[in-house]
C-alpha cells in the first residue's frame, strides 16, 4: 500500500489591498498628495460619523470627534500599512479609539463634577445625628459585650466579629460544638436584655 503524503491545498491569491480605492487615496495622502484628501474625506466621512455617533451618542460631541478623526487621518496617513488591513479598517480603528476616549473623558469629568458637588454640599443635620447615634449604639454594645463572661465573649467575638462558623469556633477554643452553641445562645440572650434595658 502506497504511503499518502499530506499536501497543502492551493490558496487562491489574495487581492492586493492597495487596489482598494480608499486604500489608494490614503496612500496618496500619505505621500503628500493634498488633492487626494478631498475624495478620501468624501469616502470615509459617513462611515466615521456613523461609528462615532454609535459610541458617543451626543450629536455635537460626535461632530467634534468626527472632525478630530478626519484631521488625524490626514496627519498620520503615513502610518497606514496596507499589508496589515484595509484602509477602512484602519480609519475605523482610529475613529473607535477616539470615540471611546471621548466617552471615557466625559464620564471622568462627570465623576469629578459630582465629587466636587458632593463635597461642597453641607452635610444635613440628620446625617450628623445619625452618626452620633451610631457611635452611642456602638458604645452600648461594647459595654454589654464587656458584661459577658470571658468564655461567652470569646465565642461571640469569634463567631460574629471574626466571621468563624460555630464548628470553627469550637475547634479554635478546643471546646465541644454543643458547648459553643450554648455559650453563644446564652450570650445573645444577655446582650438582648442588656441592650433592651439601656
C-alpha positions in Angstrom: 0.0 0.0 0.0 1.5 3.3 -1.1 2.0 5.9 1.7 -0.1 9.0 1.2 1.6 12.3 1.9 -0.1 15.4 3.0 0.0 18.2 0.5 -1.2 21.8 1.2 -4.2 22.9 -0.8 -3.7 25.7 -3.2 -4.7 29.0 -1.7 -6.2 31.5 -4.1 -4.3 34.7 -4.4 -5.4 37.4 -2.0 -6.4 40.6 -3.7 -4.0 43.4 -3.3 -5.4 45.7 -0.6 -3.7 48.6 -2.2 -6.1 48.2 -5.2 -9.0 49.2 -2.9 -9.8 52.8 -3.9 -9.9 54.1 -0.3 -6.5 52.5 0.3 -5.1 54.1 -2.8 -6.4 57.5 -1.8 -5.0 57.1 1.7 -1.6 56.0 0.3 -1.6 59.1 -2.0 -2.4 61.3 1.0 0.5 59.6 2.9 2.8 60.5 0.0 1.8 64.2 0.4 -0.8 64.4 -2.4 -3.1 67.1 -1.0 -5.6 66.7 -3.8 -6.2 63.1 -2.7 -7.6 64.1 0.7 -10.9 65.6 -0.6 -12.1 62.4 -2.3 -10.8 60.4 0.7 -12.7 62.7 3.1 -15.9 62.1 1.0 -15.3 58.4 1.0 -14.7 57.9 4.7 -16.6 60.7 6.5 -20.0 58.9 6.5 -18.5 55.7 8.0 -16.5 57.7 10.6 -19.6 59.7 11.5 -21.8 56.7 11.9 -19.2 54.8 14.0 -18.5 57.8 16.3 -22.2 58.6 16.7 -22.9 55.0 17.8 -20.3 55.3 20.5 -20.6 58.9 21.6 -24.4 59.3 21.2 -24.4 63.2 21.6 -24.7 64.9 18.2 -22.4 67.9 18.9 -19.8 65.7 20.5 -20.0 63.3 17.6 -19.4 66.1 15.2 -16.3 67.2 17.1 -14.9 63.7 17.4 -15.5 63.0 13.7 -13.7 66.2 12.7 -10.8 65.2 15.0 -10.6 61.7 13.4 -10.5 63.1 9.9 -7.8 65.5 10.8 -5.9 62.7 12.4 -6.2 60.6 9.3 -4.7 63.4 7.3 -1.9 63.9 9.8 -0.9 60.3 10.3 -1.8 58.8 6.9 1.8 57.6 6.5 1.2 55.1 9.4 -1.3 53.2 7.3 0.2 49.8 6.2 -2.0 48.1 3.5 -0.3 44.8 4.4 -2.0 44.9 7.8 -5.5 45.6 6.7 -7.8 47.7 4.6 -7.9 51.5 4.8 -11.5 51.5 6.1 -10.5 49.1 8.9 -7.6 51.4 9.8 -9.8 54.5 9.8 -12.5 52.7 11.7 -10.0 51.8 14.4 -8.8 55.4 14.7 -12.5 56.5 14.9 -13.5 53.9 17.5 -10.5 54.7 19.7 -11.1 58.5 19.6 -14.8 58.0 20.3 -14.1 55.7 23.3 -11.6 58.2 24.6 -14.2 61.0 24.4 -16.8 58.9 26.3 -14.2 58.0 29.0 -13.2 61.6 29.3 -16.9 62.7 29.6 -17.5 60.0 32.3 -14.4 61.0 34.3 -15.4 64.7 34.0 -18.9 64.0 35.3 -17.5 62.0 38.2 -15.1 64.9 39.1 -18.0 67.3 39.0 -20.2 65.0 41.1 -17.4 64.6 43.7 -16.9 68.4 43.8 -20.6 68.9 44.2 -20.9 66.3 46.9 -18.0 68.0 48.9 -19.5 71.4 48.5 -23.0 70.5 49.8 -23.1 70.9 53.6 -24.0 67.7 55.5 -27.5 67.8 56.7 -28.1 67.8 60.5 -29.8 64.4 60.4 -26.6 62.8 59.0 -24.6 64.1 61.9 -27.3 63.0 64.3 -27.3 59.5 62.7 -23.5 59.2 63.1 -23.7 60.3 66.7 -26.5 57.7 67.3 -24.4 55.0 65.7 -21.5 55.9 68.0 -23.7 55.7 71.1 -25.1 52.3 70.0 -21.5 51.0 69.4 -20.5 52.2 72.9 -23.6 50.5 74.4 -22.8 47.3 72.6 -19.2 47.3 73.8 -20.4 47.9 77.4 -22.9 45.0 77.1 -20.2 42.7 75.5 -18.0 43.6 78.4 -20.6 42.3 80.8 -20.5 38.8 79.3 -18.4 36.0 80.8 -14.9 35.6 79.3 -16.0 32.3 77.6 -19.1 33.9 76.2 -17.2 36.9 75.0 -14.6 34.8 73.2 -17.2 32.7 71.4 -19.3 35.7 70.3 -16.3 37.7 69.1 -15.0 34.8 67.1 -18.4 34.0 65.6 -19.9 37.5 64.9 -16.9 39.8 64.6 -14.3 37.5 63.0 -16.7 35.5 60.9 -15.9 32.0 62.1 -18.6 29.3 61.9 -19.7 27.5 65.1 -17.6 24.4 64.3 -14.5 26.6 63.6 -15.1 28.4 66.9 -15.3 25.0 68.7 -12.0 24.0 67.1 -10.3 27.3 67.9 -11.4 27.2 71.6 -10.9 23.4 71.8 -14.4 23.1 73.1 -17.3 20.7 72.1 -19.6 22.2 69.5 -22.7 21.9 71.7 -20.9 23.9 74.4 -20.0 26.7 72.0 -23.6 26.8 70.7 -24.9 27.1 74.3 -22.4 29.8 75.2 -23.3 31.9 72.2 -27.1 31.4 72.7 -26.8 32.5 76.4 -24.5 35.4 75.4 -27.1 36.6 72.8 -29.9 36.5 75.5 -27.7 38.5 77.8 -26.9 41.0 75.1 -30.5 41.4 74.1 -31.5 42.0 77.7 -28.6 44.5 78.3 -29.4 46.5 75.1 -33.1 46.4 75.7 -32.6 47.8 79.2 -30.3 50.6 78.2 
